[in-house]
Structures are given as structure tokens and as C-alpha cells.
Amino acid sequence: MMNRGRISKQGRGLAWVVAALLMLSWCSWAQSSRSKATNLASTNDPAKSMASSGATALALSPDFVIGEGDVLGINVWREPEMSRSVPVRPDGKISLPLLGEFEASGLTPKQLEVQLAKRLSTLVTNPEVTVIVEQIKSQKFNIMGEVARPGSFPLTKPMTVLDALSVAGGLKDFAKSKKIYVLRRNRDGSTQKIAFNYKKAMQGLSQENFELEERDTIVVP
């Protein structure tokens, strides 16, 4: 009877060990399956694939217009030889292998995606293209004259004249605050001179503190 009891206890102990090993094996399999599913989802998502490759998209409005000097991340799903970061050349174009040149300046990222996908459809079935803006170098404003840090600055978000003066470190002691003006290039190529009333803008009059446009130049005498 004692031998039978010992054998029964040994059997139960062995059964527990086997059950524990099976449970560990199942947990390992489940974790591996989740990892594979996550990797597959990332591969199937062009945006995630671009992110995993090191490209970083900037938070931009949907109507952002690409310009000369901007750096674009082009990702073509399952076509790594066509996926890369490319700068927009001074002529407004980008170059991609097998596809040639594309006019990028003046388009939004979504509009460029459509054009790239259309050209790719002659080489790839149902191409999926993602275009992200990695660096903005086209949208700038300039400040010259009696400010702490004159120069060119990126215009990546809405910015007023006061905001711009703050970015440039503020006015110097002998700046003529009543004679500040903004030079703005019109679409027809002409230049417009817009007076800026620094004192009224500092008093909170919003109509005086207007927003800058791309390539505006603030002059502080």
C-alpha cells in the first residue's frame, strides 16, 4: 500500500511538471505569434514602415505645399529600392529610381502621392505610396536690421510679426520701432511694403500684429 501511495504521489508530481512545461510552451508560442502579427501589421502599413525605417514625419496641415529645398520621405510598399529620402531640387523636382523626375514643388504630399502611384501603376500592381515631409526648408522669413539675431528663420507654423521679432531676440536699444516694415513678394513678382506699428501691436491690437507669409522680410531700421 505504501509503495502504491508513493507511486501515486510521484505520478501526480510528474503530471504537474508536464502541465507546467506545456503552459510555458503555450505562453512562448502566444508571445511569438503576437510579435509576428505586430511585425506583419507594420509591414502592411506604409506609414508604420516608413517610421520604422527612421523617417520622421512633421506635424503639418493637410494643405501644406511642398517647396524647393524640402526633404521628402517616399515609401513604396514592398518596393524598398524605390523608397528613400529625397530633397526637392531648386527646379522644384525630385528624382526616383526607375520612375525618373517628378514635379514636387507646388503640390501637397497627398497630391504627390497620387502622381507617384499613377506612374508606378505601369510597373507595380495597385501601388501604395506614402509621402511625408521630413524637413521644411522652403518656407522661411527674413529679419534684417536692428535686432539681436538677424537672418533667415523657418516658417513652419502661423507666426505674427511680434512672434518673428521675438524669435530674432527682440529689438536692439537704438532700433527705430516706429519705422519697422515688412517687404512682401506678390505673385506677380512685385514687392509690397507693409508698415508695422510696433507700439500698437504691443498694446494688443490684433489688426496691427498681422501674420507673416512665406519669404516675408522684416526690416528694422
Secondary structure by P-SEA (a helix, b strand, c coil): caaaaaaaaaaaaaaaaaaaaaaaaaaaaaaaaaaaaaaaaaaacaaaaaaaaccccccccccccccccbbbbbbcccccccccccccccccccccccccccccccccaaaaaaaaaaaacccccbbbbbbbbccccccbbbbbcccccbbbbbccccccaaaaaaaacccccccccccbbbbbbccccbbbbbbbcaaaaaacccccccccccbbbbbcc
